[in-house]
Amino acid sequence: MADEAVTLQIFNLIEENPNLSEKKITIKTGLAAGLVHSFMRHVLSKGLIRAKKVSTKRWLYFITPEGFLLKSTLTLKYFKRTFEAFKNAQKTVQVKIDSLYENNHRRLVVTADNELSDIVSLNINEKKGLELVAIVSKNPGNLEGLSGNIVPLSKLESLEYDKLLICDPEFESWLSEEGIEVSKEKIVHFDSDR
């Protein structure tokens, strides 16, 4: 069968809208039309999805109980992998945050635009003695869920901080685009194992 993530994505699409055509599934998933057609034939033949013809060119798709069981299993596997990835990221972030604290780097700025920046910001807020000065983003409007002083990249030079915590590998190119220079001594990378 197709990759578990693809299977789960297609099952979710069908569950949300049984009226979706293979063409719309192809568009929404970004998969090749032949791959979607092959996948649909496979899950139909296995009894995971049922199809009902409503016109000469239209079909409705329904997930069968066996299909729901597979979808539930795949969803649990996805959550388990996601949780494990989060736990691993959390451990790595915690070690770096503790190291910053031990080296008296207390006023911190986080670069944001991804999930890692969320984890780093939460860890700073949880550690007594550390201050999250700001969350700097190229697109601050996209960070509605984060709490803190969210500022645009252009305001970075006006902030007073000990360390700039880079959580996005593209952040340094954004600095270059804006013509902003940050001392290498102030930068701590969370976006890699550097």
TORDRENDO-230218 format. One record per residue: residue number from 1; residue in one letter; chain; x, y, z of N, C-alpha, C, CB in turn. Coordinates in Angstrom, 3 decimals. Last residue first. Glycine has a CB too. Layout:
TORDRENDO-230218
PT   n res chain      nxx      nyy      nzz     caxx     cayy     cazz      cxx      cyy      czz     cbxx     cbyy     cbzz
PT NUM   a     A        X        Y        Z        X        Y        Z        X        Y        Z        X        Y        Z
...
//
This chain:
TORDRENDO-230218
PT   n res chain      nxx      nyy      nzz     caxx     cayy     cazz      cxx      cyy      czz     cbxx     cbyy     cbzz
PT 194   r     A   24.737   22.053   15.057   25.994   22.822   15.053   26.458   23.090   16.464   25.824   24.149   14.300
PT 193   d     A   22.516   20.596   14.403   23.390   20.081   15.464   24.719   20.813   15.512   23.634   18.595   15.267
PT 192   s     A   19.918   23.076   13.903   20.804   21.993   13.458   21.629   21.507   14.641   21.735   22.466   12.296
PT 191   d     A   18.485   25.120   14.991   17.977   24.547   13.745   18.821   23.407   13.220   17.883   25.606   12.700
PT 190   f     A   19.566   26.452   16.975   18.688   25.366   17.402   18.189   24.610   16.182   17.498   25.907   18.233
PT 189   h     A   22.467   28.257   17.419   21.640   27.529   16.456   20.858   26.415   17.141   22.508   26.949   15.334
PT 188   v     A   22.980   31.406   18.594   22.937   30.004   19.012   21.980   29.302   18.057   22.478   29.845   20.530
PT 187   i     A   24.843   34.409   18.358   23.957   33.430   17.714   24.120   32.041   18.316   24.231   33.376   16.211
PT 186   k     A   26.705   36.151   19.306   25.355   36.255   19.864   24.419   35.155   19.359   24.767   37.611   19.534
PT 185   e     A   28.980   35.727   17.857   29.009   35.354   19.277   27.622   35.389   19.909   29.941   36.283   20.043
PT 184   k     A   28.409   36.894   15.420   28.391   35.423   15.498   28.376   34.943   16.953   29.614   34.832   14.764
PT 183   s     A   26.334   39.735   15.457   27.611   39.140   15.822   27.463   37.631   15.971   28.145   39.759   17.123
PT 182   v     A   24.374   40.506   12.735   24.370   40.043   14.113   25.708   39.371   14.359   23.171   39.067   14.401
PT 181   e     A   23.027   42.842   10.514   24.195   42.091   10.937   24.088   41.756   12.411   25.479   42.877   10.655
PT 180   i     A   20.725   43.148    7.924   20.923   43.160    9.375   22.128   42.294    9.710   19.649   42.655   10.127
PT 179   g     A   19.647   43.229    5.389   20.856   44.003    5.660   21.149   44.127    7.149   20.732   45.378    5.054
PT 178   e     A   17.611   41.606    4.691   17.228   42.847    5.384   18.440   43.737    5.653   16.520   42.522    6.706
PT 177   e     A   19.056   39.486    3.601   18.091   40.207    2.756   17.721   41.553    3.362   16.825   39.366    2.549
PT 176   s     A   20.427   38.620    5.897   21.158   39.193    4.763   20.240   40.021    3.883   21.818   38.089    3.935
PT 175   l     A   18.290   37.609    7.394   19.098   38.709    7.927   19.838   39.412    6.789   20.105   38.188    8.989
PT 174   w     A   17.514   35.538    5.722   16.584   36.653    5.932   17.327   37.863    6.486   15.441   36.240    6.890
PT 173   s     A   19.690   33.876    6.041   19.483   34.494    4.720   18.489   35.641    4.816   18.986   33.448    3.698
PT 172   e     A   19.253   33.135    8.678   20.435   33.946    8.357   20.343   34.563    6.968   21.698   33.097    8.457
PT 171   f     A   16.875   31.593    8.453   16.881   32.879    9.144   18.087   33.746    8.787   16.850   32.654   10.631
PT 170   e     A   16.672   29.094    7.436   16.657   30.197    6.472   16.835   31.555    7.129   15.366   30.184    5.696
PT 169   p     A   16.509   27.344    9.562   17.754   27.385    8.789   17.807   28.526    7.778   17.942   26.082    8.069
PT 168   d     A   15.258   28.489   12.596   14.913   28.251   11.190   16.181   28.370   10.350   13.817   29.260   10.693
PT 167   c     A   16.034   29.252   15.052   15.249   28.012   14.962   14.883   27.660   13.527   13.983   28.136   15.791
PT 166   i     A   18.444   30.826   16.878   17.957   30.613   15.513   17.317   29.239   15.416   19.108   30.754   14.480
PT 165   l     A   18.493   33.066   19.332   18.317   31.630   19.146   17.667   31.377   17.795   17.465   31.018   20.290
PT 164   l     A   20.758   35.289   20.411   19.724   35.147   19.379   19.634   33.659   19.050   20.054   36.015   18.082
PT 163   k     A   21.548   36.487   23.670   21.702   35.507   22.602   20.481   35.519   21.689   21.922   34.102   23.184
PT 162   d     A   21.043   38.863   25.085   22.325   38.183   25.218   22.577   37.239   24.048   22.380   37.414   26.531
PT 161   y     A   19.598   42.010   23.983   19.542   40.589   24.320   20.952   40.034   24.421   18.723   39.802   23.271
PT 160   e     A   17.570   44.564   22.997   18.725   44.274   23.846   18.601   42.836   24.329   18.818   45.273   25.054
PT 159   l     A   16.555   45.619   19.699   16.365   44.800   20.901   17.672   44.625   21.666   15.793   43.431   20.526
PT 158   s     A   16.959   46.823   17.311   16.590   47.701   18.430   16.424   46.940   19.749   15.298   48.436   18.104
PT 157   e     A   17.416   44.823   15.454   18.556   45.654   15.863   18.239   46.573   17.041   19.024   46.487   14.695
PT 156   l     A   14.804   43.782   14.988   15.813   43.013   15.713   16.940   43.896   16.249   16.390   41.938   14.811
PT 155   k     A   12.889   44.924   13.412   13.068   45.493   14.761   14.182   44.803   15.553   11.763   45.395   15.540
PT 154   s     A   12.639   43.416   11.085   13.234   44.750   10.981   13.502   45.399   12.340   12.330   45.645   10.170
PT 153   l     A   11.153   41.187   11.835   12.599   41.070   11.682   13.287   42.434   11.673   12.927   40.319   10.404
PT 152   p     A    8.563   42.171   14.138    9.076   41.868   12.807   10.601   41.865   12.794    8.543   42.877   11.790
PT 151   v     A    7.792   40.460   17.253    8.200   41.641   16.487    8.674   41.242   15.095    9.310   42.408   17.225
PT 150   i     A    6.042   39.619   20.051    6.318   39.192   18.674    6.594   40.437   17.847    5.120   38.365   18.069
PT 149   n     A    6.352   38.902   23.156    6.591   40.102   22.370    6.997   39.689   20.951    7.690   40.996   23.033
PT 148   g     A    3.932   36.300   23.792    5.183   37.008   23.983    5.254   38.225   23.086    6.361   36.091   23.720
PT 147   s     A    2.683   33.257   22.619    2.545   34.391   23.524    3.916   35.013   23.726    1.921   33.959   24.886
PT 146   l     A    1.430   31.982   19.526    2.526   32.190   20.461    2.247   33.381   21.366    3.838   32.395   19.708
PT 145   g     A   -0.675   31.956   17.705   -0.729   31.051   18.844    0.365   31.282   19.879   -0.653   29.653   18.362
PT 144   e     A   -0.009   33.755   15.606   -1.102   34.067   16.524   -1.089   33.223   17.787   -2.410   33.889   15.828
PT 143   l     A    1.956   34.208   13.619    2.304   33.623   14.915    1.237   33.884   15.976    3.637   34.170   15.389
PT 142   n     A    1.690   35.559   11.260    1.461   34.108   11.223    1.640   33.434   12.580    2.396   33.472   10.226
PT 141   g     A    2.506   38.144   11.620    1.069   37.893   11.587    0.723   36.416   11.602    0.472   38.529   10.375
PT 140   p     A    5.290   38.143   11.261    4.732   38.097   12.614    3.230   37.835   12.662    5.021   39.381   13.311
PT 139   n     A    7.370   36.963    9.293    5.919   37.108    9.104    5.216   37.060   10.452    5.366   35.999    8.167
PT 138   k     A    9.852   36.859   10.338    9.727   37.508    9.039    8.255   37.804    8.752   10.336   36.623    7.923
PT 137   s     A   10.142   37.487   13.834    9.627   36.720   12.707    9.640   37.549   11.432    8.213   36.227   12.999
PT 136   v     A   11.175   37.018   17.122   11.373   37.767   15.882   10.941   36.896   14.712   12.859   38.217   15.722
PT 135   i     A   10.115   37.463   20.230   10.065   36.449   19.186   10.104   37.230   17.884    8.770   35.512   19.298
PT 134   a     A   11.987   38.737   23.014   11.097   38.866   21.862   11.143   37.607   21.014   11.475   40.091   21.016
PT 133   v     A   12.946   37.966   25.521   12.865   39.378   25.170   11.874   39.586   24.035   14.247   39.919   24.779
PT 132   l     A   12.386   35.887   27.852   12.143   35.866   26.414   11.891   37.314   26.009   10.924   34.917   26.024
PT 131   e     A   14.641   35.317   30.381   13.666   36.267   29.844   13.586   36.098   28.330   14.045   37.733   30.217
PT 130   l     A   15.190   33.155   33.161   15.390   33.503   31.751   14.287   34.463   31.311   15.400   32.223   30.852
PT 129   g     A   14.408   32.629   35.718   15.674   33.324   35.545   15.991   33.665   34.099   16.774   32.499   36.104
PT 128   k     A   12.850   29.512   35.155   12.991   30.708   35.999   14.369   31.310   35.779   12.774   30.366   37.507
PT 127   k     A   11.537   28.301   32.255   12.778   28.304   33.051   12.881   29.616   33.832   14.035   28.113   32.131
PT 126   e     A    9.297   28.651   30.671    9.198   27.743   31.820   10.402   27.837   32.759    9.050   26.317   31.334
PT 125   n     A   10.121   30.288   28.589    9.093   30.788   29.498    8.968   29.937   30.756    7.759   30.844   28.788
PT 124   i     A   11.871   28.501   27.313   12.398   29.733   27.927   11.393   30.256   28.947   12.695   30.822   26.842
PT 123   n     A   10.061   26.575   26.398   11.109   26.209   27.352   11.698   27.424   28.048   12.210   25.440   26.651
PT 122   l     A    8.543   28.067   24.556    7.897   27.480   25.735    8.923   27.115   26.805    7.090   26.236   25.337
PT 121   s     A   10.543   28.647   22.650    9.884   29.723   23.394    9.224   29.199   24.663    8.841   30.417   22.516
PT 120   v     A   11.119   26.053   21.687   12.163   26.846   22.329   11.534   27.949   23.180   13.117   27.453   21.272
PT 119   i     A    8.640   25.349   20.551    9.209   24.525   21.627   10.259   25.329   22.405    9.843   23.221   21.047
PT 118   d     A    8.412   27.332   18.572    7.379   27.193   19.603    7.945   26.451   20.812    6.140   26.448   19.043
PT 117   s     A   10.590   26.768   16.963   10.588   28.036   17.711    9.525   28.023   18.803   10.349   29.226   16.761
PT 116   l     A    9.731   24.373   15.842   10.860   24.366   16.758   10.900   25.649   17.590   12.167   24.194   15.985
PT 115   e     A    7.743   25.128   14.050    7.367   24.456   15.288    8.501   24.453   16.311    6.941   23.033   14.991
PT 114   n     A    8.477   28.459   12.704    8.291   27.010   12.620    7.980   26.424   14.001    9.548   26.338   12.025
PT 113   d     A    9.144   30.985   13.021    8.362   30.723   11.819    8.191   29.231   11.643    9.029   31.342   10.578
PT 112   a     A   11.412   32.998   14.908   10.246   32.121   14.772    9.724   32.072   13.355    9.147   32.572   15.695
PT 111   t     A   14.054   33.289   17.072   13.606   33.515   15.697   12.513   32.509   15.407   14.788   33.386   14.667
PT 110   v     A   14.148   34.698   20.272   13.905   33.502   19.469   13.482   33.931   18.073   12.823   32.590   20.123
PT 109   v     A   16.358   36.067   22.558   15.445   36.347   21.449   15.357   35.076   20.617   15.932   37.578   20.579
PT 108   l     A   16.956   36.423   26.075   17.007   35.656   24.834   15.959   36.125   23.828   16.815   34.179   25.127
PT 107   r     A   18.880   36.916   28.746   17.929   37.669   27.907   18.017   37.107   26.488   18.239   39.229   27.926
PT 106   r     A   20.851   35.250   29.822   19.505   35.217   30.389   18.463   35.918   29.520   19.519   35.845   31.749
PT 105   h     A   23.556   33.629   30.097   22.875   34.240   28.961   21.382   34.161   29.274   23.237   33.516   27.584
PT 104   n     A   25.130   32.267   31.995   24.601   33.613   32.271   24.087   34.352   31.047   25.657   34.438   32.913
PT 103   n     A   25.595   29.641   31.577   26.608   30.581   31.082   26.148   32.031   31.169   26.966   30.250   29.646
PT 102   e     A   23.284   28.421   32.465   24.516   28.203   33.224   25.628   29.165   32.809   24.988   26.769   33.048
PT 101   y     A   21.552   29.197   30.363   21.332   29.670   31.726   22.619   29.573   32.548   20.209   28.865   32.398
PT 100   l     A   22.616   27.728   28.230   22.554   29.196   28.160   22.413   29.781   29.561   21.372   29.658   27.262
PT  99   s     A   22.206   25.134   29.211   23.573   25.609   28.970   23.615   27.140   28.894   24.131   24.995   27.665
PT  98   d     A   19.409   25.014   29.202   20.138   24.903   30.473   21.562   25.426   30.331   20.160   23.442   30.957
PT  97   i     A   19.019   25.159   26.417   18.489   26.224   27.279   19.212   26.207   28.626   16.953   26.058   27.484
PT  96   k     A   20.201   22.731   25.606   20.754   24.012   25.139   20.284   25.178   26.012   20.353   24.263   23.674
PT  95   v     A   18.528   20.886   26.914   19.973   20.880   27.170   20.582   22.222   26.763   20.664   19.716   26.404
PT  94   q     A   16.044   21.511   25.745   16.248   21.696   27.181   17.732   21.740   27.538   15.561   20.578   27.958
PT  93   v     A   16.420   20.719   23.077   16.204   22.130   23.397   16.506   22.380   24.874   14.750   22.555   23.062
PT  92   t     A   16.610   17.942   23.416   17.709   18.702   22.818   17.608   20.179   23.179   17.712   18.531   21.292
PT  91   k     A   14.069   17.359   24.521   15.300   17.027   25.250   16.479   17.861   24.741   15.617   15.521   25.113
PT  90   q     A   12.363   18.236   22.421   12.275   18.830   23.761   13.551   18.586   24.558   11.069   18.261   24.520
PT  89   a     A   13.002   16.462   20.394   13.289   17.888   20.221   13.300   18.585   21.578   12.249   18.549   19.282
PT  88   n     A   12.024   14.113   21.596   13.440   14.228   21.240   13.848   15.685   21.068   13.734   13.447   19.956
PT  87   k     A    9.289   14.755   21.834   10.082   14.441   23.028   11.569   14.587   22.753    9.779   13.021   23.516
PT  86   f     A    8.612   15.081   19.096    8.502   16.206   20.019    9.346   15.969   21.269    7.035   16.439   20.407
PT  85   a     A    9.017   12.471   18.186    9.818   13.562   17.609    9.794   14.779   18.530    9.291   13.946   16.199
PT  84   e     A    7.040   11.185   19.714    8.449   10.827   19.890    9.360   11.925   19.344    8.754    9.488   19.193
PT  83   f     A    4.749   12.409   18.619    5.062   12.589   20.037    6.527   12.259   20.315    4.147   11.710   20.905
PT  82   t     A    4.913   11.455   15.983    4.947   12.892   16.253    5.337   13.165   17.696    3.592   13.527   15.947
PT  81   r     A    4.639    8.698   16.384    5.864    9.239   15.766    6.017   10.729   16.073    5.843    9.016   14.235
PT  80   k     A    2.035    8.699   17.541    3.175    8.147   18.278    4.490    8.694   17.723    3.167    6.604   18.210
PT  79   f     A    0.485    9.780   15.491    0.600   10.493   16.764    1.799    9.997   17.573   -0.686   10.332   17.581
PT  78   y     A    0.851    7.731   13.555    1.267    9.111   13.272    1.465    9.883   14.581    0.216    9.827   12.374
PT  77   k     A   -0.345    5.546   14.859    1.087    5.489   14.506    1.631    6.890   14.259    1.310    4.604   13.251
PT  76   l     A   -2.989    6.534   14.974   -2.237    6.259   16.209   -0.738    6.204   15.953   -2.700    4.941   16.834
PT  75   t     A   -3.535    6.624   12.226   -3.580    7.850   13.025   -2.804    7.667   14.318   -5.035    8.250   13.331
PT  74   l     A   -3.412    3.929   11.529   -2.441    4.868   10.946   -2.390    6.172   11.742   -2.796    5.165    9.474
PT  73   t     A   -5.617    2.997   13.013   -4.277    2.456   13.261   -3.209    3.417   12.742   -4.118    1.070   12.594
PT  72   s     A   -7.682    4.441   11.779   -7.411    4.613   13.213   -6.009    4.135   13.561   -8.451    3.853   14.056
PT  71   k     A   -7.522    3.395    9.176   -7.314    4.829    9.403   -6.981    5.099   10.868   -8.564    5.631    8.985
PT  70   l     A   -8.212    0.713    9.687   -6.888    1.043    9.162   -6.564    2.511    9.422   -6.809    0.736    7.653
PT  69   l     A  -10.858    1.178   10.571   -9.901    0.511   11.445   -8.469    0.811   10.992  -10.156   -1.012   11.462
PT  68   f     A  -11.965    2.302    8.287  -11.860    3.113    9.510  -10.873    2.501   10.495  -13.236    3.262   10.177
PT  67   g     A  -11.826    0.059    6.611  -11.062    1.263    6.278  -10.897    2.173    7.486  -11.742    2.025    5.146
PT  66   e     A  -13.648   -1.588    7.869  -12.249   -2.030    7.775  -11.331   -0.849    7.462  -12.095   -3.124    6.691
PT  65   p     A  -15.985   -0.036    7.467  -15.474   -0.273    8.830  -14.013   -0.736    8.839  -16.340   -1.314    9.538
PT  64   t     A  -15.148    2.095    4.596  -15.813    0.953    5.224  -15.323    0.810    6.672  -15.543   -0.358    4.417
PT  63   i     A  -15.708    5.278    3.359  -14.761    4.421    4.068  -15.557    3.331    4.776  -13.889    5.243    5.087
PT  62   f     A  -16.908    5.965    0.141  -17.204    5.818    1.559  -16.162    4.897    2.180  -18.644    5.264    1.781
PT  61   y     A  -17.389    8.091   -2.633  -16.529    7.138   -1.936  -16.869    7.142   -0.452  -15.031    7.477   -2.157
PT  60   l     A  -19.243    8.383   -5.561  -19.121    8.765   -4.158  -18.291    7.681   -3.489  -20.536    8.936   -3.462
PT  59   w     A  -18.602    9.395   -8.894  -18.636    8.353   -7.880  -18.617    9.016   -6.509  -17.441    7.363   -8.045
PT  58   r     A  -19.442   10.250  -12.204  -19.320   10.642  -10.799  -19.466    9.442   -9.873  -20.366   11.699  -10.448
PT  57   k     A  -20.047    9.727  -14.833  -18.654   10.058  -14.521  -18.436   10.406  -13.048  -18.202   11.213  -15.381
PT  56   t     A  -22.728    8.993  -14.832  -21.803    8.280  -15.707  -20.339    8.541  -15.358  -22.057    8.670  -17.142
PT  55   s     A  -23.501    9.066  -11.272  -23.749    9.458  -12.663  -22.698    8.752  -13.521  -23.689   11.038  -12.851
PT  54   v     A  -22.947    7.665   -9.034  -24.104    8.567   -8.981  -24.439    9.152  -10.351  -23.843    9.697   -7.990
PT  53   k     A  -21.741    4.693   -7.735  -21.837    5.490   -8.947  -23.099    6.344   -8.876  -21.844    4.585  -10.212
PT  52   k     A  -19.857    4.325   -4.897  -21.224    4.283   -5.402  -21.296    5.226   -6.598  -22.268    4.681   -4.288
PT  51   a     A  -17.386    2.374   -3.260  -17.738    3.409   -4.233  -19.169    3.209   -4.694  -16.771    3.388   -5.440
PT  50   r     A  -15.587    1.956   -0.244  -16.666    1.509   -1.112  -17.006    2.678   -2.032  -17.928    1.029   -0.284
PT  49   i     A  -12.483    0.950    1.091  -13.350    2.035    0.620  -14.391    1.407   -0.293  -12.530    3.166   -0.130
PT  48   l     A  -11.522   -1.483    1.700  -11.281   -0.405    2.668  -12.128    0.821    2.358   -9.800   -0.020    2.681
PT  47   g     A  -11.510   -3.645   -0.011  -12.709   -3.403    0.784  -12.534   -2.331    1.850  -13.138   -4.670    1.431
PT  46   k     A   -9.503   -4.055   -1.761   -9.286   -4.584   -0.409  -10.502   -4.367    0.494   -8.055   -3.929    0.218
PT  45   s     A  -10.419   -2.653   -3.966  -10.312   -4.116   -4.068  -10.113   -4.776   -2.700   -9.154   -4.493   -4.994
PT  44   l     A  -10.198   -0.040   -2.972  -11.513   -0.571   -3.335  -11.473   -2.099   -3.373  -11.969   -0.008   -4.703
PT  43   v     A   -7.467    0.183   -2.696   -8.283    0.227   -1.473   -9.708   -0.247   -1.742   -8.307    1.652   -0.895
PT  42   h     A   -6.726   -0.078   -5.481   -6.218   -0.989   -4.455   -7.126   -1.000   -3.224   -4.792   -0.593   -4.053
PT  41   r     A   -7.978    2.062   -6.722   -8.306    0.689   -7.157   -7.890   -0.317   -6.076   -7.596    0.351   -8.514
PT  40   m     A   -6.641    4.140   -5.381   -8.091    3.977   -5.219   -8.518    2.566   -5.634   -8.854    5.037   -6.054
PT  39   f     A   -4.002    3.750   -6.292   -4.311    3.664   -4.869   -5.801    3.393   -4.667   -3.896    4.960   -4.144
PT  38   s     A   -4.348    4.261   -9.025   -3.878    2.958   -8.583   -4.211    2.735   -7.101   -2.365    2.829   -8.819
PT  37   h     A   -5.119    6.963   -8.890   -6.012    5.970   -9.495   -5.634    4.561   -9.025   -5.954    6.057  -11.044
PT  36   v     A   -2.825    8.084   -7.741   -4.103    8.171   -7.029   -5.062    7.115   -7.570   -4.721    9.592   -7.166
PT  35   l     A   -0.996    7.499   -9.789   -0.779    6.964   -8.454   -2.076    6.988   -7.642    0.316    7.759   -7.733
PT  34   g     A   -2.041    8.979  -11.910   -1.941    7.525  -12.022   -1.756    6.863  -10.661   -0.787    7.148  -12.940
PT  33   a     A   -1.713   11.609  -10.958   -3.053   11.070  -11.197   -3.035    9.545  -11.261   -3.631   11.640  -12.495
PT  32   a     A    0.630   12.178   -8.330    0.364   11.934   -9.746   -1.003   11.260   -9.886    1.489   11.053  -10.385
PT  31   l     A   -0.256   14.403   -5.602    0.247   13.142   -6.157   -0.069   13.050   -7.640   -0.356   11.938   -5.412
PT  30   g     A   -1.358   16.492   -4.306   -0.162   16.768   -5.093    0.457   15.511   -5.682    0.855   17.479   -4.246
PT  29   t     A   -3.706   16.391   -2.888   -2.543   15.685   -2.343   -1.249   16.023   -3.068   -2.772   14.198   -2.403
PT  28   k     A   -5.488   17.931   -4.403   -5.315   18.221   -2.974   -4.083   17.549   -2.372   -6.545   17.784   -2.211
PT  27   i     A   -5.290   16.740   -6.964   -4.948   18.157   -6.766   -4.639   18.433   -5.296   -6.102   19.070   -7.248
PT  26   t     A   -6.175   14.116   -6.440   -4.860   14.352   -7.035   -4.398   15.778   -6.770   -4.893   14.079   -8.545
PT  25   i     A   -8.746   14.664   -5.592   -7.813   14.044   -4.641   -6.379   14.263   -5.126   -8.111   12.516   -4.474
PT  24   k     A   -9.770   15.602   -7.995   -9.649   16.535   -6.863   -8.718   15.972   -5.788  -11.040   16.831   -6.255
PT  23   k     A   -9.629   13.210   -9.487   -8.918   14.408   -9.958   -8.731   15.401   -8.806   -9.691   15.080  -11.128
PT  22   e     A  -11.345   11.552   -8.154   -9.914   11.223   -8.134   -9.095   12.434   -8.557   -9.612   10.018   -9.060
PT  21   s     A  -13.689   13.710   -6.423  -13.276   12.873   -7.550  -11.793   12.534   -7.394  -13.543   13.593   -8.915
PT  20   l     A  -15.595   13.773   -3.473  -14.357   14.125   -4.172  -14.071   13.155   -5.314  -13.179   14.144   -3.194
PT  19   n     A  -17.716   13.114   -1.931  -18.018   13.533   -3.294  -16.766   13.880   -4.098  -18.946   14.719   -3.267
PT  18   p     A  -17.058   12.800    0.676  -17.161   11.586   -0.138  -17.386   11.884   -1.617  -18.284   10.716    0.377
PT  17   n     A  -15.173   14.606    2.571  -15.995   14.889    1.396  -16.050   13.662    0.491  -15.443   16.110    0.621
PT  16   e     A  -13.969   13.562    4.854  -14.482   14.933    4.884  -15.439   15.210    3.732  -13.332   15.922    4.842
PT  15   e     A  -13.216   11.042    3.926  -14.123   11.143    5.066  -14.764   12.529    5.126  -13.374   10.845    6.377
PT  14   i     A  -11.461   11.752    1.901  -12.695   11.032    1.556  -13.704   11.132    2.699  -12.392    9.543    1.237
PT  13   l     A   -9.423   12.953    3.421  -10.120   13.704    2.368  -11.460   13.060    2.026   -9.245   13.795    1.106
PT  12   n     A   -8.627   10.783    5.026   -9.194   11.989    5.645   -9.968   12.814    4.621   -8.080   12.845    6.278
PT  11   f     A   -7.611    9.076    3.036   -8.756    8.648    3.837   -9.427    9.851    4.506   -8.317    7.622    4.899
PT  10   i     A   -5.436   10.662    2.194   -6.532   10.364    1.259   -7.774    9.913    2.026   -6.104    9.272    0.241
PT   9   q     A   -3.864   10.691    4.566   -4.319   11.943    3.940   -5.512   11.686    3.011   -3.162   12.604    3.148
PT   8   l     A   -3.350    7.973    4.948   -4.099    8.715    5.948   -4.667   10.006    5.355   -3.209    9.028    7.155
PT   7   t     A   -1.799    7.494    2.654   -3.038    6.747    2.894   -3.926    7.511    3.870   -2.728    5.329    3.440
PT   6   v     A    0.341    9.203    3.171   -0.500    9.433    1.995   -1.844    8.736    2.172    0.203    8.933    0.710
PT   5   a     A    1.408    8.007    5.450    0.947    9.398    5.519    0.017    9.723    4.357    2.144   10.362    5.519
PT   4   e     A    2.129    5.435    4.498    1.098    5.589    5.528    0.538    7.007    5.591    1.661    5.208    6.881
PT   3   d     A    2.432    4.953    0.990    2.990    5.465    2.227    1.858    5.727    3.228    3.809    6.756    1.967
PT   2   a     A    0.299    2.347   -0.361    1.022    3.615   -0.423    1.580    3.975    0.953    0.101    4.742   -0.942
PT   1   m     A    0.843   -1.185    0.000    0.000    0.000    0.000    0.880    1.237    0.000   -0.955    0.004    1.215
//
